[in-house]
Amino acid sequence: MLTKKQIEEIREHLDRAQNPVFFFDNDVDGLVSFLLLQRYIERGKGVAVKSYPGLAKDYFRKVDELNADYIFILDKPIVDKEFFDEAEKFNIPVVWIDHHNIEEGVTIPEFVNYYNPLPNKKSKKDFYKNQMAGEPTSYLAYSVSRKKEDIWLAVCGCIGDRYFPNFYEEFMEKYSELGFESENPFDIFYKSKIGEMANLFNFALKDRISNVVNMSKFLMKVKSPSEVFEENKKNKSMHQRFEQINAKYQKLLTRANIVAENSGKILFFKFGGDLSIASDLSNELNYLYPDKITVVAFDNGYKMNISMRGENVRDLISKAMKNLENSTGGGHRNAVGGTVRAEDFEKFKDKLEKLVITK
């Protein structure tokens, strides 16, 4: 958790910000983090960051376009140095709130106000080696806002990031129809209405920028969960996008289940097309087959976007990608993402199989 002092400092930054821009990761945790803070101060614009894995320097142009006086970065583990250089040059305050492990060797500029619960739990040395991520950024944002009317949004963000929040019981007292009695965030995600909402947001974010902006504007004003589920002209594009992607997703999941039934310790599933939903597939396959290492790879023609789930896959992906040119990989202990060149995927696969066999 963040300390009381850190929470107060973030609130002070928010109070001072008259026209902030919130850069948030392009998933439900990032989106909800933005919504909670924006609804808290009722000011600011949100920008979904589609660059992976970090916030690319090109996004700084949005600061100029929106005439922002404050920058908030939410749920991004990496930020380009050049982005910070621009912020420092124009003397714009930066508040960076995240819950991922920071990469060893990365230096956070002194002028950046960085907030992450992990260093509060362990020494700096352990911070770099810590085996788990801290509470999701939506949890941290709700710790700051504490608007009880937004508790359903906060739970949606946490469950979307497969985290069970300590305010779930309070949420159930008011919104029992959205969840059920469980402390397993995976069960809640795949078997409840609040999980359905998280999936709705996740898939709707995979749309044109104009539609994502419209969805954000709708959610900044929405009063209750029922307004989200009831399709109308304000949220029509959000529901349409979900239905489009979910139809493709269900077909891929059916194919992946067939592969899983004939797989050993590692479940390899590769697919192509015009939509990368590797992370969503790997999460559900890991839920369905918890004893396997799940590797889902999206082939875009020249590189493979890889999503891995399973016991200590962060170490596995690091070793399997060693000496593979232009490869990247990292994340949480049991959930990671990465990329390799398409021509190197079989090498990566062979190395990973050998690593798992020798474990």
C-alpha positions in Angstrom: 0.0 0.0 0.0 1.0 3.6 -0.3 1.7 5.4 2.9 -0.6 8.1 4.3 2.1 10.7 3.5 2.2 9.5 -0.1 -1.6 9.6 -0.5 -1.7 13.1 0.9 1.1 14.2 -1.5 -0.8 12.8 -4.5 -4.0 14.6 -3.4 -2.0 17.8 -3.1 -0.7 17.4 -6.7 -4.3 16.8 -7.9 -5.6 19.8 -6.1 -2.9 22.0 -7.7 -3.5 20.6 -11.2 -6.0 22.9 -13.0 -5.7 21.2 -16.4 -4.0 17.9 -16.0 -3.4 15.2 -18.6 -3.6 11.6 -17.4 -1.6 9.1 -19.5 -2.9 5.6 -18.6 -2.1 2.1 -19.7 -4.4 0.7 -22.4 -6.2 -1.8 -20.1 -8.9 -1.8 -17.5 -6.6 -1.1 -14.6 -5.1 1.9 -16.4 -8.5 3.2 -17.5 -10.1 2.9 -14.1 -7.1 4.6 -12.4 -7.7 7.6 -14.7 -11.4 7.6 -14.1 -11.1 7.5 -10.3 -8.7 10.4 -10.2 -10.5 12.5 -12.8 -13.8 12.0 -11.1 -12.2 13.0 -7.8 -11.1 16.4 -9.0 -13.5 16.7 -11.9 -10.8 18.1 -14.2 -8.4 16.8 -16.8 -8.2 14.7 -19.9 -7.2 11.1 -20.4 -4.9 9.6 -23.0 -4.8 5.8 -23.4 -1.2 4.8 -24.1 -1.0 2.1 -26.8 2.8 2.0 -27.0 4.3 -1.1 -25.4 5.8 -1.6 -22.9 6.3 2.0 -21.9 5.2 5.6 -22.5 6.9 6.7 -25.7 8.3 10.2 -26.1 5.9 10.9 -29.0 3.0 11.1 -26.6 4.4 14.4 -25.2 2.7 16.2 -28.1 -0.6 15.6 -26.3 0.7 17.8 -23.4 1.0 20.7 -25.9 -2.3 19.9 -27.7 -4.3 19.9 -24.5 -2.4 22.8 -22.9 -1.8 20.7 -19.8 -0.3 22.1 -16.7 0.3 18.8 -14.9 1.2 15.3 -16.1 0.0 12.1 -14.4 1.3 8.7 -15.6 -0.7 5.7 -14.5 0.1 2.0 -14.6 3.1 2.3 -17.0 6.3 0.5 -15.9 8.6 2.4 -18.3 8.7 6.0 -19.6 11.1 7.1 -22.3 13.9 9.4 -21.1 13.1 11.9 -23.9 9.5 12.2 -22.6 10.9 13.3 -19.2 13.4 15.6 -20.9 10.5 17.5 -22.6 8.6 17.8 -19.3 11.6 19.1 -17.5 12.4 21.6 -20.3 8.9 23.1 -20.1 8.8 22.9 -16.3 5.7 20.7 -16.2 5.2 18.7 -12.9 5.1 14.9 -13.4 3.4 12.5 -11.0 4.0 8.8 -11.9 1.8 6.2 -10.1 2.6 2.5 -10.8 2.7 -0.9 -9.2 5.2 -2.8 -11.4 8.8 -3.7 -10.6 11.1 -1.0 -11.9 13.8 -2.4 -14.2 17.2 -2.5 -12.6 19.4 0.3 -13.9 16.5 2.6 -14.6 16.9 6.0 -13.1 13.9 8.1 -12.2 14.6 11.9 -12.6 14.6 13.8 -9.4 11.9 16.2 -10.5 9.5 13.3 -11.1 7.1 12.5 -8.2 7.1 8.7 -8.3 4.7 6.6 -6.2 4.8 2.8 -6.0 3.8 0.5 -3.1 6.7 -1.9 -3.6 9.5 0.1 -2.0 7.3 0.5 1.1 7.4 -3.2 1.6 11.0 -4.1 1.0 14.5 -2.7 0.8 15.6 -1.1 -2.4 17.7 -4.2 -3.2 14.6 -6.4 -2.9 12.5 -3.9 -4.8 14.4 -4.8 -8.0 14.1 -8.5 -7.3 10.6 -8.6 -5.7 8.6 -11.5 -6.9 5.2 -9.9 -7.0 3.7 -6.6 -8.2 2.1 -4.3 -5.7 -1.6 -3.5 -5.5 -2.9 -2.5 -9.0 -2.9 1.2 -9.9 -6.7 1.3 -9.7 -6.4 0.3 -6.0 -3.9 3.0 -5.4 -6.1 5.6 -7.2 -9.0 4.6 -5.0 -6.8 5.0 -1.9 -6.4 8.6 -3.0 -10.0 9.4 -4.1 -12.0 7.4 -1.6 -15.3 8.4 -3.3 -17.7 5.7 -2.0 -19.9 6.2 -5.1 -17.0 5.0 -7.2 -16.3 1.8 -5.3 -17.8 -0.3 -8.1 -15.3 1.2 -10.6 -12.4 0.5 -8.2 -13.4 -3.1 -7.8 -13.8 -3.4 -11.6 -10.2 -2.2 -12.0 -8.8 -4.5 -9.4 -10.6 -7.6 -10.5 -9.6 -6.7 -14.1 -6.0 -6.9 -12.9 -6.8 -10.2 -11.1 -6.4 -8.6 -7.6 -8.8 -9.1 -4.7 -9.2 -5.7 -2.9 -9.8 -5.4 0.8 -12.9 -3.3 0.1 -14.7 -6.1 -1.9 -17.0 -6.9 1.1 -18.0 -3.2 1.3 -18.7 -3.3 -2.5 -20.9 -6.4 -2.1 -23.0 -4.8 0.5 -24.2 -2.3 -2.1 -23.7 -4.1 -5.4 -24.3 -7.8 -4.5 -25.8 -8.4 -7.9 -22.5 -7.7 -9.6 -20.4 -10.2 -7.7 -20.5 -13.2 -5.4 -18.9 -14.4 -2.2 -15.4 -15.3 -3.2 -11.8 -14.2 -2.5 -10.5 -15.6 -5.8 -10.1 -12.7 -8.2 -10.0 -15.1 -11.2 -13.3 -16.7 -10.3 -14.8 -13.2 -9.8 -13.5 -12.0 -13.2 -14.7 -15.0 -15.2 -18.0 -15.7 -13.3 -19.5 -12.4 -12.3 -21.0 -9.2 -13.7 -18.2 -7.0 -12.4 -15.8 -9.3 -14.2 -18.0 -8.9 -17.3 -17.7 -5.2 -17.0 -13.9 -5.3 -16.7 -13.8 -7.4 -19.9 -16.2 -4.9 -21.6 -13.8 -2.1 -20.8 -10.7 -4.1 -21.8 -12.1 -5.0 -25.3 -13.6 -1.6 -25.9 -10.2 0.0 -25.4 -9.0 -1.9 -28.4 -10.7 0.5 -30.8 -10.1 3.7 -32.7 -8.8 6.6 -30.6 -12.0 8.6 -31.2 -14.2 5.8 -29.9 -11.9 5.3 -26.8 -12.1 9.1 -26.1 -15.9 8.9 -26.4 -16.0 6.0 -24.0 -13.8 7.8 -21.5 -16.1 10.9 -21.6 -19.1 8.6 -21.0 -17.5 6.9 -18.1 -16.3 10.2 -16.5 -20.0 11.1 -16.0 -21.7 7.7 -15.5 -23.5 7.4 -12.1 -24.1 3.7 -11.7 -23.1 0.3 -13.1 -26.5 -0.1 -14.7 -25.8 2.8 -17.1 -22.7 0.9 -18.3 -24.6 -2.3 -19.1 -27.7 -0.6 -20.6 -26.7 0.1 -24.2 -27.7 3.5 -25.5 -26.4 6.1 -28.0 -23.7 7.3 -25.5 -22.1 3.9 -25.1 -23.2 2.2 -28.3 -19.7 2.1 -29.8 -18.3 0.6 -26.6 -20.8 -2.3 -26.7 -20.3 -2.8 -30.4 -16.6 -3.1 -30.1 -16.9 -5.6 -27.3 -19.2 -7.8 -29.3 -16.9 -7.7 -32.3 -13.8 -8.6 -30.4 -15.5 -11.2 -28.1 -16.8 -13.1 -31.2 -13.2 -13.4 -32.4 -11.9 -14.1 -28.9 -14.3 -17.0 -28.4 -13.3 -18.7 -31.7 -9.6 -18.4 -30.7 -10.3 -19.7 -27.2 -12.0 -22.7 -28.7 -8.9 -23.4 -30.9 -6.6 -22.9 -27.9 -8.6 -25.4 -25.8 -8.1 -28.1 -28.4 -4.3 -27.3 -28.4 -4.3 -27.4 -24.6 -5.8 -30.9 -24.5 -2.9 -32.2 -26.5 -0.1 -30.2 -24.8 2.4 -31.2 -22.1 3.9 -28.9 -19.5 3.8 -26.0 -21.9 0.8 -24.8 -23.8 1.9 -23.0 -26.9 -0.8 -21.2 -28.9 0.0 -19.0 -31.9 -2.4 -16.9 -33.9 -2.4 -14.0 -36.4 -4.9 -11.6 -37.8 -5.6 -7.9 -37.2 -6.1 -8.0 -33.5 -3.6 -8.8 -30.7 -5.5 -10.2 -27.7 -2.7 -12.5 -26.5 -2.8 -11.2 -22.9 -6.5 -11.9 -22.6 -6.2 -15.4 -24.0 -3.2 -16.3 -21.8 -5.0 -15.1 -18.7 -8.0 -17.3 -19.3 -6.0 -20.3 -20.5 -3.9 -20.0 -17.3 -7.1 -19.9 -15.3 -8.4 -23.1 -17.1 -5.0 -24.9 -17.0 -3.2 -23.7 -13.9 -0.7 -26.5 -14.0 0.7 -25.5 -17.4 3.0 -22.8 -18.5 0.9 -20.8 -21.0 2.5 -19.1 -24.0 0.3 -17.2 -26.3 2.0 -15.5 -29.3 0.4 -13.1 -31.8 2.2 -13.0 -35.2 2.0 -9.6 -36.9 4.2 -10.7 -39.8 7.5 -9.5 -38.6 7.5 -10.0 -34.8 5.7 -12.1 -32.2 4.0 -10.5 -29.3 4.2 -13.0 -26.5 2.1 -13.3 -23.3 3.2 -15.9 -20.7 1.5 -17.1 -17.6 2.6 -19.6 -15.0 4.9 -20.2 -12.1 7.9 -17.9 -12.2 7.6 -17.2 -15.9 9.5 -13.9 -15.5 12.7 -15.8 -15.0 11.9 -18.2 -17.8 11.2 -15.5 -20.4 14.4 -13.7 -19.5 16.5 -16.8 -19.9 14.7 -17.9 -23.1 15.2 -14.6 -24.8 18.8 -14.2 -23.9 21.0 -13.5 -27.0 17.9 -13.2 -29.2 18.3 -10.0 -31.2 15.8 -7.2 -30.5 13.8 -9.3 -28.0 12.1 -7.8 -25.0 10.4 -9.3 -22.0 9.4 -8.6 -18.5 6.5 -8.1 -16.0 5.2 -9.8 -12.9 6.6 -13.0 -11.5 3.8 -15.1 -12.9 2.5 -13.0 -15.7 4.8 -11.5 -18.4 4.8 -10.1 -21.9 7.5 -9.8 -24.5 8.4 -9.7 -28.2 10.8 -11.6 -30.4 11.4 -11.4 -34.2 9.2 -13.8 -36.1 12.2 -15.7 -37.4 13.5 -16.2 -33.8 10.2 -17.6 -32.4 11.2 -21.3 -32.9 14.6 -20.6 -31.2 12.7 -19.0 -28.2 10.3 -22.0 -28.1 13.1 -24.6 -28.1 15.0 -22.7 -25.4 11.9 -22.4 -23.2 11.1 -26.1 -23.5 14.6 -27.1 -22.4 14.3 -24.7 -19.5 11.0 -26.2 -18.3 12.2 -29.8 -18.7 15.3 -29.1 -16.6 13.4 -27.2 -13.8 
